[in-house]
Amino acid sequence: MNKVWASRKQRVLAHLKENGIDTALITAPSNIYYLTGFLSNPHERFLALLLDARSEEETLFVPALDAEAAAQAGVTARMVPLSDTDDAYARLQQEASGRIASIGVEKGYMTLDRAERIADAFPGVRTADLTSFIDSLKVRKTEEEIAKVRLAIDTVEKVVEHAASHAVVGMTELELTAELEYQMKRFGADKPSFESIVLTGRRSALPHGVPEAVPIAAGDYLLIDIGVKVQGYCSDITRTFLMGEGTEEQERIYETVLAANQAGISAAKLGHPIAAVDRAAREVIASAGYGEYFTHRVGHGFGMDIHEYPSLHGNNENPLEPGMLFTIEPGIYVPEIGGVRIEDDIYLREDGTAEVLTTYPKWLIRLGE
């Protein structure tokens, strides 16, 4: 992997040189991990990778409490530990070699406070946005990255299977969430890749609802949207169950979402517009009369972060590229009835094949029968 990280950093340095940018200051933890192999959550502390295109030197500014972990990882030739009393920006100014006229940063991640403090440390400096460039590097996953994603998917699908065998009428959303997050750890996950979504009844019509002490009732939908991180990479899956017998409309909604999911997958073809995936799924739902109840894009990229490029919405005319990893997750959310979402993880292979990495069954499963 050291060669992989070195290659990635060289591509960043080449981009800086081609665009007349002196240095790059990388501060998003997932991007630092992508470029160095060092994974850390600094919270409010200062963590940054400084890449100097002029000297090709790299310096990792790391909170002192993480210095030993970074040293053991052997991620960079030069490291500057920062104590909680250090002025990180003064140290940055001291350690930077020579006068810096331009700095590349991730504007999509950087806060206004941090941008102002960099401007104070380097008066007159020109900033350039590296967000799109780094996204373009990360969007094409390697087979080694996909192997880690497969582990994360295998782990989370064990958790979904556990949910299907343990969810019972009377259990609350919070109780089931706690059980599933315990199982994530038991099955080997590092942590959830996002806040778990476990919703029942009418609350399942809240696409990003928060689990509450609401009991599961017979005849309700049970929507479970969960993911885990394994070796720094995410998984993301949604399955919706019925607690016993449902109504004809509940079944019709489910079958419509399933058809939309399959239509989206069929539309995911190399070179086709990203928008085509959203349109294909949306057309199925609209044709069934539920168009107004599909209120979000059909999917998103993921990898080290749970949301990465591409954004699969109806106006994204950029082409689907080999190596892309994304979700396809159409849904119908009817407030008076509840919601259904079916989400799969898709890998667009070099040969153009859209491989569905998630394997948990998608037919309508009734629990508690």
C-alpha positions as YAML, in Angstrom:
chain: A
units: angstrom
residues:
- id: 1
  name: MET
  ca: [0.00, 0.00, 0.00]
- id: 2
  name: ASN
  ca: [2.92, 2.41, 0.54]
- id: 3
  name: LYS
  ca: [3.38, 2.47, -3.23]
- id: 4
  name: VAL
  ca: [-0.32, 3.19, -3.69]
- id: 5
  name: TRP
  ca: [-0.24, 6.15, -1.31]
- id: 6
  name: ALA
  ca: [2.96, 7.47, -2.87]
- id: 7
  name: SER
  ca: [1.39, 7.24, -6.32]
- id: 8
  name: ARG
  ca: [-1.68, 9.15, -5.16]
- id: 9
  name: LYS
  ca: [0.44, 11.91, -3.64]
- id: 10
  name: GLN
  ca: [2.46, 12.16, -6.84]
- id: 11
  name: ARG
  ca: [-0.74, 12.71, -8.80]
- id: 12
  name: VAL
  ca: [-1.67, 15.56, -6.45]
- id: 13
  name: LEU
  ca: [1.81, 17.08, -6.81]
- id: 14
  name: ALA
  ca: [1.59, 16.82, -10.60]
- id: 15
  name: HIS
  ca: [-1.78, 18.60, -10.52]
- id: 16
  name: LEU
  ca: [-0.32, 21.39, -8.39]
- id: 17
  name: LYS
  ca: [2.59, 21.88, -10.79]
- id: 18
  name: GLU
  ca: [0.35, 21.85, -13.87]
- id: 19
  name: ASN
  ca: [-1.85, 24.53, -12.34]
- id: 20
  name: GLY
  ca: [0.85, 26.74, -10.81]
- id: 21
  name: ILE
  ca: [-0.11, 25.98, -7.21]
- id: 22
  name: ASP
  ca: [2.74, 26.03, -4.67]
- id: 23
  name: THR
  ca: [1.29, 23.76, -2.01]
- id: 24
  name: ALA
  ca: [-1.71, 21.67, -1.05]
- id: 25
  name: LEU
  ca: [-3.17, 21.73, 2.45]
- id: 26
  name: ILE
  ca: [-5.34, 18.63, 2.83]
- id: 27
  name: THR
  ca: [-7.53, 18.66, 5.92]
- id: 28
  name: ALA
  ca: [-10.43, 16.23, 5.35]
- id: 29
  name: PRO
  ca: [-9.54, 13.12, 7.40]
- id: 30
  name: SER
  ca: [-10.77, 10.75, 4.69]
- id: 31
  name: ASN
  ca: [-8.59, 12.50, 2.10]
- id: 32
  name: ILE
  ca: [-5.58, 12.31, 4.40]
- id: 33
  name: TYR
  ca: [-6.28, 8.60, 4.78]
- id: 34
  name: TYR
  ca: [-6.58, 8.26, 1.01]
- id: 35
  name: LEU
  ca: [-3.17, 9.88, 0.51]
- id: 36
  name: THR
  ca: [-1.25, 8.48, 3.48]
- id: 37
  name: GLY
  ca: [-3.00, 5.47, 4.98]
- id: 38
  name: PHE
  ca: [-3.31, 7.25, 8.33]
- id: 39
  name: LEU
  ca: [-6.89, 7.18, 9.61]
- id: 40
  name: SER
  ca: [-7.82, 9.52, 12.44]
- id: 41
  name: ASN
  ca: [-10.74, 11.56, 13.73]
- id: 42
  name: PRO
  ca: [-9.18, 14.76, 15.10]
- id: 43
  name: HIS
  ca: [-12.52, 16.23, 16.22]
- id: 44
  name: GLU
  ca: [-11.85, 19.97, 16.67]
- id: 45
  name: ARG
  ca: [-8.06, 19.56, 16.63]
- id: 46
  name: PHE
  ca: [-5.90, 20.47, 13.64]
- id: 47
  name: LEU
  ca: [-4.97, 17.60, 11.32]
- id: 48
  name: ALA
  ca: [-3.47, 18.46, 7.94]
- id: 49
  name: LEU
  ca: [-1.21, 17.14, 5.22]
- id: 50
  name: LEU
  ca: [0.97, 19.78, 3.57]
- id: 51
  name: LEU
  ca: [2.30, 18.84, 0.13]
- id: 52
  name: ASP
  ca: [4.85, 21.23, -1.38]
- id: 53
  name: ALA
  ca: [4.96, 21.06, -5.18]
- id: 54
  name: ARG
  ca: [8.23, 23.00, -5.30]
- id: 55
  name: SER
  ca: [10.29, 20.69, -3.10]
- id: 56
  name: GLU
  ca: [7.98, 17.64, -3.23]
- id: 57
  name: GLU
  ca: [8.21, 17.53, 0.56]
- id: 58
  name: GLU
  ca: [5.27, 16.33, 2.63]
- id: 59
  name: THR
  ca: [4.50, 17.23, 6.23]
- id: 60
  name: LEU
  ca: [1.77, 15.77, 8.40]
- id: 61
  name: PHE
  ca: [0.49, 18.08, 11.14]
- id: 62
  name: VAL
  ca: [-1.07, 15.78, 13.69]
- id: 63
  name: PRO
  ca: [-2.57, 16.22, 17.18]
- id: 64
  name: ALA
  ca: [0.06, 15.16, 19.72]
- id: 65
  name: LEU
  ca: [-2.24, 12.49, 21.13]
- id: 66
  name: ASP
  ca: [-2.21, 10.80, 17.70]
- id: 67
  name: ALA
  ca: [1.51, 11.25, 17.03]
- id: 68
  name: GLU
  ca: [2.49, 7.74, 18.12]
- id: 69
  name: ALA
  ca: [-0.26, 6.17, 16.01]
- id: 70
  name: ALA
  ca: [0.89, 8.18, 13.00]
- id: 71
  name: ALA
  ca: [4.51, 7.23, 13.65]
- id: 72
  name: GLN
  ca: [3.63, 3.55, 13.85]
- id: 73
  name: ALA
  ca: [1.70, 3.84, 10.60]
- id: 74
  name: GLY
  ca: [4.83, 5.31, 8.98]
- id: 75
  name: VAL
  ca: [2.70, 7.49, 6.76]
- id: 76
  name: THR
  ca: [5.03, 10.40, 6.03]
- id: 77
  name: ALA
  ca: [8.71, 11.21, 6.19]
- id: 78
  name: ARG
  ca: [8.06, 14.33, 8.26]
- id: 79
  name: MET
  ca: [5.57, 14.83, 11.06]
- id: 80
  name: VAL
  ca: [4.79, 17.83, 13.27]
- id: 81
  name: PRO
  ca: [2.92, 16.95, 16.49]
- id: 82
  name: LEU
  ca: [0.65, 19.72, 17.78]
- id: 83
  name: SER
  ca: [-0.20, 20.00, 21.47]
- id: 84
  name: ASP
  ca: [-3.52, 21.39, 22.63]
- id: 85
  name: THR
  ca: [-1.78, 24.67, 23.51]
- id: 86
  name: ASP
  ca: [0.00, 25.11, 20.18]
- id: 87
  name: ASP
  ca: [-1.13, 27.68, 17.64]
- id: 88
  name: ALA
  ca: [-1.54, 25.33, 14.70]
- id: 89
  name: TYR
  ca: [-1.51, 28.10, 12.11]
- id: 90
  name: ALA
  ca: [1.64, 29.67, 13.51]
- id: 91
  name: ARG
  ca: [3.30, 26.25, 13.35]
- id: 92
  name: LEU
  ca: [2.03, 25.82, 9.80]
- id: 93
  name: GLN
  ca: [3.57, 29.15, 8.85]
- id: 94
  name: GLN
  ca: [6.87, 28.22, 10.52]
- id: 95
  name: GLU
  ca: [7.12, 24.82, 8.88]
- id: 96
  name: ALA
  ca: [6.18, 25.91, 5.37]
- id: 97
  name: SER
  ca: [9.31, 26.36, 3.27]
- id: 98
  name: GLY
  ca: [9.79, 29.81, 1.75]
- id: 99
  name: ARG
  ca: [7.11, 32.21, 0.65]
- id: 100
  name: ILE
  ca: [3.87, 30.56, -0.41]
- id: 101
  name: ALA
  ca: [1.95, 32.42, -3.10]
- id: 102
  name: SER
  ca: [-0.81, 29.85, -3.60]
- id: 103
  name: ILE
  ca: [-2.38, 27.05, -1.57]
- id: 104
  name: GLY
  ca: [-4.71, 24.34, -2.82]
- id: 105
  name: VAL
  ca: [-7.44, 23.45, -0.33]
- id: 106
  name: GLU
  ca: [-10.67, 21.44, -0.19]
- id: 107
  name: LYS
  ca: [-13.16, 24.29, -0.23]
- id: 108
  name: GLY
  ca: [-16.04, 21.84, 0.02]
- id: 109
  name: TYR
  ca: [-14.73, 20.73, 3.42]
- id: 110
  name: MET
  ca: [-13.01, 23.81, 4.82]
- id: 111
  name: THR
  ca: [-14.81, 26.04, 7.30]
- id: 112
  name: LEU
  ca: [-14.86, 29.82, 6.99]
- id: 113
  name: ASP
  ca: [-12.93, 30.10, 10.26]
- id: 114
  name: ARG
  ca: [-10.15, 27.87, 8.97]
- id: 115
  name: ALA
  ca: [-9.99, 29.74, 5.65]
- id: 116
  name: GLU
  ca: [-9.66, 33.07, 7.45]
- id: 117
  name: ARG
  ca: [-6.91, 31.76, 9.71]
- id: 118
  name: ILE
  ca: [-4.95, 30.46, 6.73]
- id: 119
  name: ALA
  ca: [-5.32, 33.87, 5.08]
- id: 120
  name: ASP
  ca: [-3.99, 35.51, 8.26]
- id: 121
  name: ALA
  ca: [-1.03, 33.12, 8.39]
- id: 122
  name: PHE
  ca: [-0.18, 33.67, 4.71]
- id: 123
  name: PRO
  ca: [-1.12, 37.27, 3.79]
- id: 124
  name: GLY
  ca: [-1.96, 37.72, 0.13]
- id: 125
  name: VAL
  ca: [-2.00, 33.99, -0.56]
- id: 126
  name: ARG
  ca: [-4.15, 32.76, -3.44]
- id: 127
  name: THR
  ca: [-6.32, 29.74, -2.74]
- id: 128
  name: ALA
  ca: [-7.32, 27.16, -5.31]
- id: 129
  name: ASP
  ca: [-10.02, 24.54, -4.84]
- id: 130
  name: LEU
  ca: [-8.82, 20.93, -4.97]
- id: 131
  name: THR
  ca: [-12.19, 19.37, -4.14]
- id: 132
  name: SER
  ca: [-13.14, 18.32, -7.66]
- id: 133
  name: PHE
  ca: [-9.65, 17.04, -8.44]
- id: 134
  name: ILE
  ca: [-9.47, 14.87, -5.32]
- id: 135
  name: ASP
  ca: [-13.00, 13.63, -6.02]
- id: 136
  name: SER
  ca: [-11.85, 12.65, -9.51]
- id: 137
  name: LEU
  ca: [-9.06, 10.56, -7.98]
- id: 138
  name: LYS
  ca: [-11.31, 8.88, -5.44]
- id: 139
  name: VAL
  ca: [-14.22, 8.19, -7.80]
- id: 140
  name: ARG
  ca: [-12.44, 5.33, -9.57]
- id: 141
  name: LYS
  ca: [-12.08, 2.60, -6.99]
- id: 142
  name: THR
  ca: [-9.33, 0.01, -7.28]
- id: 143
  name: GLU
  ca: [-9.95, -3.70, -6.83]
- id: 144
  name: GLU
  ca: [-8.14, -3.43, -3.49]
- id: 145
  name: GLU
  ca: [-10.61, -0.78, -2.36]
- id: 146
  name: ILE
  ca: [-13.55, -2.81, -3.61]
- id: 147
  name: ALA
  ca: [-12.28, -5.81, -1.64]
- id: 148
  name: LYS
  ca: [-12.63, -3.73, 1.53]
- id: 149
  name: VAL
  ca: [-16.09, -2.57, 0.47]
- id: 150
  name: ARG
  ca: [-17.09, -6.20, -0.06]
- id: 151
  name: LEU
  ca: [-16.03, -6.95, 3.52]
- id: 152
  name: ALA
  ca: [-18.14, -4.05, 4.77]
- id: 153
  name: ILE
  ca: [-21.13, -5.25, 2.73]
- id: 154
  name: ASP
  ca: [-20.75, -8.84, 3.91]
- id: 155
  name: THR
  ca: [-20.68, -7.58, 7.49]
- id: 156
  name: VAL
  ca: [-23.74, -5.36, 7.21]
- id: 157
  name: GLU
  ca: [-25.75, -8.04, 5.45]
- id: 158
  name: LYS
  ca: [-25.18, -10.34, 8.42]
- id: 159
  name: VAL
  ca: [-26.66, -7.57, 10.54]
- id: 160
  name: VAL
  ca: [-29.70, -7.26, 8.24]
- id: 161
  name: GLU
  ca: [-30.19, -11.02, 8.46]
- id: 162
  name: HIS
  ca: [-30.04, -10.74, 12.24]
- id: 163
  name: ALA
  ca: [-32.68, -8.00, 12.11]
- id: 164
  name: ALA
  ca: [-34.99, -10.16, 10.02]
- id: 165
  name: SER
  ca: [-34.78, -13.00, 12.54]
- id: 166
  name: HIS
  ca: [-35.03, -10.90, 15.70]
- id: 167
  name: ALA
  ca: [-37.45, -8.05, 14.95]
- id: 168
  name: VAL
  ca: [-40.78, -8.73, 16.66]
- id: 169
  name: VAL
  ca: [-44.01, -6.86, 17.23]
- id: 170
  name: GLY
  ca: [-43.71, -4.73, 20.36]
- id: 171
  name: MET
  ca: [-39.97, -4.12, 20.06]
- id: 172
  name: THR
  ca: [-39.23, -0.41, 19.66]
- id: 173
  name: GLU
  ca: [-37.23, 1.25, 16.93]
- id: 174
  name: LEU
  ca: [-34.58, 2.19, 19.49]
- id: 175
  name: GLU
  ca: [-34.36, -1.32, 20.91]
- id: 176
  name: LEU
  ca: [-33.87, -2.82, 17.46]
- id: 177
  name: THR
  ca: [-31.32, -0.13, 16.57]
- id: 178
  name: ALA
  ca: [-29.32, -0.90, 19.73]
- id: 179
  name: GLU
  ca: [-29.39, -4.61, 18.92]
- id: 180
  name: LEU
  ca: [-28.23, -4.05, 15.35]
- id: 181
  name: GLU
  ca: [-25.39, -1.73, 16.32]
- id: 182
  name: TYR
  ca: [-24.20, -4.29, 18.87]
- id: 183
  name: GLN
  ca: [-24.23, -6.94, 16.13]
- id: 184
  name: MET
  ca: [-22.19, -4.66, 13.86]
- id: 185
  name: LYS
  ca: [-19.35, -4.81, 16.36]
- id: 186
  name: ARG
  ca: [-19.85, -8.51, 17.01]
- id: 187
  name: PHE
  ca: [-19.53, -9.24, 13.29]
- id: 188
  name: GLY
  ca: [-16.30, -7.23, 13.06]
- id: 189
  name: ALA
  ca: [-17.26, -3.73, 11.93]
- id: 190
  name: ASP
  ca: [-15.14, -0.78, 13.02]
- id: 191
  name: LYS
  ca: [-18.27, 1.33, 13.50]
- id: 192
  name: PRO
  ca: [-21.51, 2.31, 11.74]
- id: 193
  name: SER
  ca: [-20.82, 4.26, 8.56]
- id: 194
  name: PHE
  ca: [-23.69, 6.65, 9.41]
- id: 195
  name: GLU
  ca: [-26.47, 7.06, 11.96]
- id: 196
  name: SER
  ca: [-28.62, 3.95, 11.70]
- id: 197
  name: ILE
  ca: [-32.15, 4.43, 10.39]
- id: 198
  name: VAL
  ca: [-34.72, 1.98, 11.81]
- id: 199
  name: LEU
  ca: [-38.30, 3.17, 11.31]
- id: 200
  name: THR
  ca: [-41.71, 1.58, 11.47]
- id: 201
  name: GLY
  ca: [-45.31, 2.40, 10.61]
- id: 202
  name: ARG
  ca: [-45.98, 5.87, 9.29]
- id: 203
  name: ARG
  ca: [-42.54, 6.95, 10.49]
- id: 204
  name: SER
  ca: [-41.01, 4.84, 7.73]
- id: 205
  name: ALA
  ca: [-42.18, 7.61, 5.39]
- id: 206
  name: LEU
  ca: [-39.44, 9.84, 6.84]
- id: 207
  name: PRO
  ca: [-36.51, 9.17, 4.47]
- id: 208
  name: HIS
  ca: [-33.88, 10.14, 7.06]
- id: 209
  name: GLY
  ca: [-35.93, 9.75, 10.22]
- id: 210
  name: VAL
  ca: [-34.35, 9.14, 13.62]
- id: 211
  name: PRO
  ca: [-35.27, 5.98, 15.58]
- id: 212
  name: GLU
  ca: [-37.48, 6.61, 18.60]
- id: 213
  name: ALA
  ca: [-39.13, 4.60, 21.37]
- id: 214
  name: VAL
  ca: [-41.96, 3.67, 19.01]
- id: 215
  name: PRO
  ca: [-43.09, 0.04, 19.08]
- id: 216
  name: ILE
  ca: [-43.29, -2.07, 15.95]
- id: 217
  name: ALA
  ca: [-46.89, -3.01, 15.20]
- id: 218
  name: ALA
  ca: [-48.41, -5.83, 13.17]
- id: 219
  name: GLY
  ca: [-49.14, -4.83, 9.58]
- id: 220
  name: ASP
  ca: [-46.51, -2.07, 9.55]
- id: 221
  name: TYR
  ca: [-43.54, -1.55, 7.31]
- id: 222
  name: LEU
  ca: [-40.15, -1.89, 8.99]
- id: 223
  name: LEU
  ca: [-37.51, 0.13, 7.12]
- id: 224
  name: ILE
  ca: [-33.86, -0.55, 7.97]
- id: 225
  name: ASP
  ca: [-31.14, 1.63, 6.41]
- id: 226
  name: ILE
  ca: [-27.75, 0.80, 7.89]
- id: 227
  name: GLY
  ca: [-24.08, 0.61, 6.99]
- id: 228
  name: VAL
  ca: [-20.74, -0.21, 8.56]
- id: 229
  name: LYS
  ca: [-17.12, 0.75, 8.14]
- id: 230
  name: VAL
  ca: [-14.49, -1.96, 7.74]
- id: 231
  name: GLN
  ca: [-10.82, -1.07, 7.20]
- id: 232
  name: GLY
  ca: [-11.84, 2.51, 6.47]
- id: 233
  name: TYR
  ca: [-14.46, 1.73, 3.81]
- id: 234
  name: CYS
  ca: [-18.24, 1.97, 4.00]
- id: 235
  name: SER
  ca: [-21.25, -0.12, 3.11]
- id: 236
  name: ASP
  ca: [-24.82, 1.15, 2.78]
- id: 237
  name: ILE
  ca: [-27.96, -0.97, 2.43]
- id: 238
  name: THR
  ca: [-31.69, -0.47, 2.88]
- id: 239
  name: ARG
  ca: [-34.30, -3.19, 3.10]
- id: 240
  name: THR
  ca: [-37.97, -2.77, 3.97]
- id: 241
  name: PHE
  ca: [-39.99, -5.56, 5.58]
- id: 242
  name: LEU
  ca: [-43.67, -6.09, 6.40]
- id: 243
  name: MET
  ca: [-44.59, -7.16, 9.90]
- id: 244
  name: GLY
  ca: [-47.03, -9.92, 9.02]
- id: 245
  name: GLU
  ca: [-49.79, -9.32, 6.52]
- id: 246
  name: GLY
  ca: [-50.04, -5.94, 4.85]
- id: 247
  name: THR
  ca: [-52.60, -4.27, 2.65]
- id: 248
  name: GLU
  ca: [-52.79, -4.53, -1.11]
- id: 249
  name: GLU
  ca: [-51.53, -0.95, -1.40]
- id: 250
  name: GLN
  ca: [-48.55, -1.68, 0.83]
- id: 251
  name: GLU
  ca: [-47.68, -4.58, -1.45]
- id: 252
  name: ARG
  ca: [-48.21, -2.46, -4.57]
- id: 253
  name: ILE
  ca: [-45.92, 0.27, -3.22]
- id: 254
  name: TYR
  ca: [-43.26, -2.32, -2.43]
- id: 255
  name: GLU
  ca: [-43.39, -3.93, -5.86]
- id: 256
  name: THR
  ca: [-43.21, -0.50, -7.50]
- id: 257
  name: VAL
  ca: [-40.07, 0.42, -5.57]
- id: 258
  name: LEU
  ca: [-38.52, -2.96, -6.39]
- id: 259
  name: ALA
  ca: [-39.23, -2.40, -10.10]
- id: 260
  name: ALA
  ca: [-37.71, 1.09, -9.86]
- id: 261
  name: ASN
  ca: [-34.61, -0.33, -8.18]
- id: 262
  name: GLN
  ca: [-34.20, -2.88, -10.96]
- id: 263
  name: ALA
  ca: [-34.78, -0.24, -13.66]
- id: 264
  name: GLY
  ca: [-32.09, 1.96, -12.14]
- id: 265
  name: ILE
  ca: [-29.62, -0.91, -12.08]
- id: 266
  name: SER
  ca: [-30.40, -1.77, -15.71]
- id: 267
  name: ALA
  ca: [-29.75, 1.86, -16.72]
- id: 268
  name: ALA
  ca: [-26.31, 1.94, -15.05]
- id: 269
  name: LYS
  ca: [-24.19, 1.45, -18.15]
- id: 270
  name: LEU
  ca: [-20.67, 2.63, -18.89]
- id: 271
  name: GLY
  ca: [-20.68, 5.95, -20.74]
- id: 272
  name: HIS
  ca: [-24.37, 6.64, -20.20]
- id: 273
  name: PRO
  ca: [-25.34, 9.86, -18.40]
- id: 274
  name: ILE
  ca: [-25.53, 9.51, -14.63]
- id: 275
  name: ALA
  ca: [-28.94, 11.15, -14.88]
- id: 276
  name: ALA
  ca: [-30.23, 8.14, -16.84]
- id: 277
  name: VAL
  ca: [-30.15, 6.02, -13.68]
- id: 278
  name: ASP
  ca: [-32.33, 8.47, -11.77]
- id: 279
  name: ARG
  ca: [-34.70, 8.95, -14.69]
- id: 280
  name: ALA
  ca: [-35.19, 5.23, -15.21]
- id: 281
  name: ALA
  ca: [-36.12, 4.61, -11.59]
- id: 282
  name: ARG
  ca: [-38.23, 7.76, -11.34]
- id: 283
  name: GLU
  ca: [-40.23, 6.88, -14.45]
- id: 284
  name: VAL
  ca: [-41.32, 3.57, -12.93]
- id: 285
  name: ILE
  ca: [-42.55, 5.28, -9.77]
- id: 286
  name: ALA
  ca: [-44.25, 8.12, -11.65]
- id: 287
  name: SER
  ca: [-46.00, 5.70, -14.00]
- id: 288
  name: ALA
  ca: [-47.45, 3.88, -11.00]
- id: 289
  name: GLY
  ca: [-48.90, 7.15, -9.69]
- id: 290
  name: TYR
  ca: [-46.46, 7.70, -6.83]
- id: 291
  name: GLY
  ca: [-44.15, 10.28, -8.41]
- id: 292
  name: GLU
  ca: [-44.81, 12.95, -5.79]
- id: 293
  name: TYR
  ca: [-43.76, 10.54, -3.05]
- id: 294
  name: PHE
  ca: [-40.25, 9.95, -4.40]
- id: 295
  name: THR
  ca: [-38.55, 12.98, -2.90]
- id: 296
  name: HIS
  ca: [-34.80, 12.45, -3.28]
- id: 297
  name: ARG
  ca: [-32.14, 11.53, -5.83]
- id: 298
  name: VAL
  ca: [-31.82, 7.86, -6.69]
- id: 299
  name: GLY
  ca: [-28.35, 7.40, -5.24]
- id: 300
  name: HIS
  ca: [-24.88, 8.62, -4.31]
- id: 301
  name: GLY
  ca: [-21.29, 7.55, -4.49]
- id: 302
  name: PHE
  ca: [-19.51, 6.22, -1.43]
- id: 303
  name: GLY
  ca: [-16.20, 4.76, -0.35]
- id: 304
  name: MET
  ca: [-14.14, 6.10, 2.54]
- id: 305
  name: ASP
  ca: [-17.01, 8.53, 3.15]
- id: 306
  name: ILE
  ca: [-20.64, 7.51, 3.06]
- id: 307
  name: HIS
  ca: [-21.42, 10.27, 0.56]
- id: 308
  name: GLU
  ca: [-18.96, 10.83, -2.27]
- id: 309
  name: TYR
  ca: [-19.16, 11.70, -5.96]
- id: 310
  name: PRO
  ca: [-21.14, 10.88, -8.07]
- id: 311
  name: SER
  ca: [-24.51, 12.33, -7.12]
- id: 312
  name: LEU
  ca: [-27.11, 10.34, -9.05]
- id: 313
  name: HIS
  ca: [-29.77, 12.93, -9.78]
- id: 314
  name: GLY
  ca: [-31.75, 13.79, -12.88]
- id: 315
  name: ASN
  ca: [-29.58, 16.73, -13.95]
- id: 316
  name: ASN
  ca: [-26.17, 15.07, -13.74]
- id: 317
  name: GLU
  ca: [-25.24, 14.58, -17.38]
- id: 318
  name: ASN
  ca: [-21.67, 13.47, -16.65]
- id: 319
  name: PRO
  ca: [-20.93, 9.95, -17.90]
- id: 320
  name: LEU
  ca: [-20.78, 6.83, -15.80]
- id: 321
  name: GLU
  ca: [-17.13, 5.79, -15.58]
- id: 322
  name: PRO
  ca: [-15.41, 2.49, -14.82]
- id: 323
  name: GLY
  ca: [-14.51, 2.12, -11.17]
- id: 324
  name: MET
  ca: [-17.48, 4.14, -9.89]
- id: 325
  name: LEU
  ca: [-19.12, 2.86, -6.72]
- id: 326
  name: PHE
  ca: [-22.59, 4.10, -5.86]
- id: 327
  name: THR
  ca: [-25.97, 3.30, -4.38]
- id: 328
  name: ILE
  ca: [-29.28, 2.90, -6.16]
- id: 329
  name: GLU
  ca: [-32.04, 3.52, -3.62]
- id: 330
  name: PRO
  ca: [-35.44, 4.60, -4.94]
- id: 331
  name: GLY
  ca: [-38.23, 5.05, -2.44]
- id: 332
  name: ILE
  ca: [-41.90, 5.87, -2.04]
- id: 333
  name: TYR
  ca: [-42.94, 7.69, 1.14]
- id: 334
  name: VAL
  ca: [-46.68, 8.09, 1.71]
- id: 335
  name: PRO
  ca: [-47.28, 9.81, 5.07]
- id: 336
  name: GLU
  ca: [-50.59, 8.04, 5.76]
- id: 337
  name: ILE
  ca: [-49.19, 4.60, 4.94]
- id: 338
  name: GLY
  ca: [-45.43, 4.56, 5.45]
- id: 339
  name: GLY
  ca: [-42.37, 4.31, 3.29]
- id: 340
  name: VAL
  ca: [-40.45, 1.75, 1.27]
- id: 341
  name: ARG
  ca: [-36.84, 2.09, 0.15]
- id: 342
  name: ILE
  ca: [-34.70, -0.61, -1.44]
- id: 343
  name: GLU
  ca: [-31.01, 0.22, -1.65]
- id: 344
  name: ASP
  ca: [-28.20, -1.66, -3.34]
- id: 345
  name: ASP
  ca: [-24.48, -0.96, -3.71]
- id: 346
  name: ILE
  ca: [-23.30, -0.95, -7.32]
- id: 347
  name: TYR
  ca: [-19.77, -1.22, -8.74]
- id: 348
  name: LEU
  ca: [-19.22, -0.28, -12.37]
- id: 349
  name: ARG
  ca: [-16.51, -2.64, -13.55]
- id: 350
  name: GLU
  ca: [-13.84, -1.91, -16.15]
- id: 351
  name: ASP
  ca: [-15.70, -4.10, -18.66]
- id: 352
  name: GLY
  ca: [-18.80, -1.93, -18.23]
- id: 353
  name: THR
  ca: [-20.72, -4.41, -16.13]
- id: 354
  name: ALA
  ca: [-22.76, -2.97, -13.28]
- id: 355
  name: GLU
  ca: [-22.09, -5.42, -10.47]
- id: 356
  name: VAL
  ca: [-24.62, -5.46, -7.65]
- id: 357
  name: LEU
  ca: [-22.44, -5.97, -4.58]
- id: 358
  name: THR
  ca: [-25.32, -6.29, -2.12]
- id: 359
  name: THR
  ca: [-26.89, -9.74, -2.15]
- id: 360
  name: TYR
  ca: [-29.54, -9.71, 0.59]
- id: 361
  name: PRO
  ca: [-32.92, -10.71, -0.93]
- id: 362
  name: LYS
  ca: [-35.13, -7.95, -2.29]
- id: 363
  name: TRP
  ca: [-38.45, -9.73, -2.60]
- id: 364
  name: LEU
  ca: [-41.09, -8.73, -0.06]
- id: 365
  name: ILE
  ca: [-40.28, -10.49, 3.20]
- id: 366
  name: ARG
  ca: [-42.94, -10.72, 5.90]
- id: 367
  name: LEU
  ca: [-41.60, -10.99, 9.41]
- id: 368
  name: GLY
  ca: [-43.28, -12.68, 12.35]
- id: 369
  name: GLU
  ca: [-45.35, -15.12, 10.34]
...
